[in-house]
C-alpha cells in the first residue's frame, strides 16, 4: 500500500460510486465493473453490454492498492454475482515491476474472495497504449503472469483485449486512443465491447 499517499484524493469519486450502488435498481445477477479510468470512462458500458445487468464502479487514476483500499467501502451495499476488474496501467506506469503487480493482483482477488467467496472474477488484460509503448514488454509479461495465476484460480477468467489493440508491429494502435494516447476513444471501446460480448456470449 506504499503509494497511498493522500488518502482523500479519490473521496469525491468514491462518494459518487457509493451513491451509484444505492441507486442501482436491479439487484438480480449484477456484474460489477471495477478498476481504473478505462472503466470509469466507459460511458456506454450499460448500452454496449445489453442485456447484462452491469454497474460501472471505476475511478480514474486508481491502482491495485487503491482498488484494495476502497473495495470494502464501494461494495458494502452490493452483492454482485460477478466482478470484472481492470487495473494495472498505473502500477506499471509508476515503475512497479510485473512480479510485484502480480502480487497486488493476488491481494485484490483475495479481497474479493473474502467478501464474496462464490463470485466469478474476470480480469481484463492490461491494455497497451502509445503513450506507454516503453512499457509494452512489462505489460505483456504482467498479463502473462496474471493469466498463469488465473488458470490456477477457481471461478476466474481473463478477458484478452491486449492482442486486439496491437498493430502489425506489435505496438498499440494510435487510432484507438484519445489525444493523450493513453485513454481509449470510441473506436477503442468498440473493440472492448466486441471482446466482452464474445466473452459473456451475448
C-alpha positions as CSV (number, residue, x, y, z in Angstrom):
1,X,0.0,0.0,0.0
2,X,3.1,2.2,-0.2
3,X,1.7,4.5,-2.9
4,X,-1.4,5.6,-0.9
5,X,0.0,9.0,0.0
6,X,-3.2,11.2,0.1
7,X,-6.0,9.0,1.5
8,X,-8.6,11.6,0.5
9,X,-7.6,12.0,-3.2
10,X,-10.4,9.9,-4.5
11,X,-13.0,10.8,-1.9
12,X,-15.3,12.6,-4.3
13,X,-15.3,9.8,-6.8
14,X,-15.9,7.1,-4.2
15,X,-18.9,9.0,-2.8
16,X,-20.3,9.0,-6.4
17,X,-19.8,5.2,-6.6
18,X,-21.4,4.7,-3.2
19,X,-24.5,6.6,-4.4
20,X,-24.5,4.7,-7.7
21,X,-24.6,1.4,-5.8
22,X,-27.5,2.6,-3.7
23,X,-29.4,3.9,-6.8
24,X,-28.9,0.7,-8.8
25,X,-32.4,-0.6,-9.2
26,X,-31.9,-4.1,-10.4
27,X,-30.3,-6.4,-7.8
28,X,-30.5,-9.6,-9.9
29,X,-27.2,-11.0,-11.2
30,X,-25.3,-7.8,-11.1
31,X,-21.9,-7.7,-12.9
32,X,-19.7,-5.1,-11.3
33,X,-17.0,-3.4,-13.4
34,X,-14.3,-2.2,-11.0
35,X,-11.0,-0.5,-11.6
36,X,-9.3,2.5,-13.1
37,X,-10.1,5.1,-15.7
38,X,-10.6,2.7,-18.6
39,X,-13.6,1.5,-16.7
40,X,-14.7,4.9,-15.4
41,X,-14.6,6.5,-18.9
42,X,-16.6,3.7,-20.5
43,X,-19.8,5.8,-20.7
44,X,-21.6,3.4,-23.0
45,X,-20.9,0.3,-20.8
46,X,-24.5,-0.5,-20.0
47,X,-25.7,0.0,-23.5
48,X,-22.8,-1.9,-25.0
49,X,-23.4,-5.0,-22.9
50,X,-27.2,-5.2,-23.0
51,X,-28.9,-7.4,-21.8
52,X,-26.4,-7.9,-19.0
53,X,-27.1,-6.1,-15.7
54,X,-23.9,-4.1,-15.2
55,X,-22.7,-1.3,-12.9
56,X,-19.7,0.9,-13.6
57,X,-17.5,1.3,-10.4
58,X,-14.4,2.7,-12.0
59,X,-12.4,5.6,-10.6
60,X,-9.8,7.4,-12.5
61,X,-6.1,7.1,-11.7
62,X,-6.5,4.1,-9.4
63,X,-4.0,1.3,-8.9
64,X,-4.3,-2.1,-7.4
65,X,-3.5,-0.7,-4.0
66,X,-6.3,1.9,-4.3
67,X,-8.8,-0.8,-5.5
68,X,-7.9,-2.9,-2.5
69,X,-8.2,0.1,-0.1
70,X,-11.6,1.1,-1.3
71,X,-13.1,-2.3,-2.0
72,X,-15.0,-2.8,1.2
73,X,-16.4,0.7,1.1
74,X,-17.5,0.5,-2.6
75,X,-19.0,-3.0,-2.3
76,X,-20.6,-2.9,1.2
77,X,-24.1,-2.3,-0.2
78,X,-23.7,-4.5,-3.3
79,X,-23.9,-8.3,-3.8
80,X,-22.7,-8.8,-7.3
81,X,-22.8,-12.2,-9.0
82,X,-19.7,-11.4,-11.0
83,X,-16.9,-8.8,-11.0
84,X,-14.9,-7.6,-13.9
85,X,-11.6,-6.0,-12.9
86,X,-9.5,-3.6,-15.0
87,X,-6.4,-2.1,-13.3
88,X,-2.6,-2.2,-13.6
89,X,-1.8,0.5,-16.1
90,X,-0.9,3.0,-13.4
91,X,1.0,0.4,-11.4
92,X,3.3,-0.3,-14.3
93,X,3.4,3.5,-15.1
94,X,4.8,4.1,-11.6
95,X,7.6,1.6,-12.3
96,X,6.3,-1.3,-10.3
97,X,7.7,-4.5,-11.9
98,X,5.5,-7.3,-13.2
99,X,6.2,-9.7,-10.3
100,X,5.1,-7.1,-7.8
101,X,2.0,-6.3,-9.9
102,X,1.1,-10.0,-9.8
103,X,1.3,-9.9,-6.0
104,X,-1.0,-7.0,-5.9
105,X,-3.4,-8.8,-8.3
106,X,-3.4,-11.8,-5.8
107,X,-4.1,-9.4,-2.9
108,X,-7.1,-7.9,-4.7
109,X,-8.5,-11.3,-5.7
110,X,-8.1,-12.4,-2.1
111,X,-10.0,-9.3,-1.0
112,X,-12.8,-10.2,-3.5
113,X,-13.0,-13.8,-2.2
114,X,-13.0,-12.6,1.4
115,X,-16.2,-10.7,0.7
116,X,-17.7,-12.8,-2.0
117,X,-16.5,-16.4,-1.7
118,X,-18.5,-17.8,-4.7
119,X,-18.3,-14.8,-7.1
120,X,-16.9,-15.1,-10.6
121,X,-13.9,-13.0,-11.2
122,X,-13.0,-11.7,-14.7
123,X,-9.8,-9.8,-15.3
124,X,-9.4,-7.6,-18.4
125,X,-5.8,-7.7,-19.6
126,X,-3.8,-4.6,-19.1
127,X,-4.0,-2.7,-22.4
128,X,-1.1,-1.4,-24.4
129,X,-1.1,2.3,-25.1
130,X,1.0,4.5,-27.4
131,X,1.9,6.8,-24.5
132,X,3.4,3.8,-22.7
133,X,5.0,2.0,-25.6
134,X,8.2,1.8,-23.5
135,X,6.2,-0.5,-21.1
136,X,5.0,-2.9,-23.8
137,X,7.2,-5.7,-22.7
138,X,6.3,-5.2,-19.0
139,X,2.7,-5.1,-19.9
140,X,2.9,-8.3,-21.9
141,X,4.8,-10.0,-19.0
142,X,2.4,-8.8,-16.4
143,X,-0.6,-10.2,-18.4
144,X,1.3,-13.5,-18.8
145,X,1.9,-13.8,-15.1
146,X,-1.7,-12.9,-14.2
147,X,-3.0,-15.3,-16.8
148,X,-0.9,-18.1,-15.3
149,X,-2.3,-17.3,-11.9
150,X,-5.9,-17.2,-13.2
151,X,-5.5,-20.7,-14.6
152,X,-4.9,-21.9,-11.1
153,X,-7.8,-19.9,-9.6
154,X,-11.4,-21.2,-9.3
155,X,-14.2,-19.2,-10.9
156,X,-11.7,-16.8,-12.6
157,X,-11.1,-15.9,-16.2
158,X,-9.1,-13.5,-18.3
159,X,-10.6,-11.2,-20.9
160,X,-8.0,-10.6,-23.6
161,X,-8.3,-7.1,-25.1
162,X,-4.5,-6.7,-25.4
163,X,-4.0,-8.6,-28.7
164,X,-6.8,-6.8,-30.5
165,X,-5.2,-3.4,-29.7
166,X,-1.9,-4.1,-31.4
167,X,-0.9,-3.2,-34.9
168,X,1.3,-5.4,-37.3
169,X,4.4,-4.2,-35.5
170,X,3.2,-5.4,-32.1
171,X,2.5,-1.9,-30.6
172,X,-0.6,-0.1,-29.7
173,X,-2.8,1.3,-32.5
174,X,-2.9,5.1,-32.0
175,X,-6.4,5.4,-33.7
176,X,-7.9,3.7,-30.7
177,X,-6.9,6.4,-28.2
178,X,-7.7,9.9,-27.2
179,X,-5.3,12.7,-27.9
180,X,-3.3,11.8,-24.8
181,X,-2.6,8.4,-26.4
182,X,-3.4,6.8,-23.1
183,X,-7.2,6.7,-22.7
184,X,-9.5,4.9,-25.1
185,X,-11.7,6.7,-27.6
186,X,-14.9,5.4,-29.2
187,X,-13.0,3.1,-31.5
188,X,-11.1,1.6,-28.6
189,X,-14.3,0.9,-26.6
190,X,-15.9,-0.6,-29.7
191,X,-13.1,-3.3,-29.6
192,X,-13.6,-3.8,-25.9
193,X,-17.4,-4.1,-26.5
194,X,-16.8,-6.9,-29.1
195,X,-14.3,-8.8,-26.8
196,X,-16.6,-8.5,-23.8
197,X,-19.7,-9.6,-25.7
198,X,-17.9,-12.6,-27.0
199,X,-16.6,-13.4,-23.5
200,X,-20.1,-13.3,-22.0
201,X,-21.6,-15.0,-25.1
202,X,-24.1,-12.2,-25.8
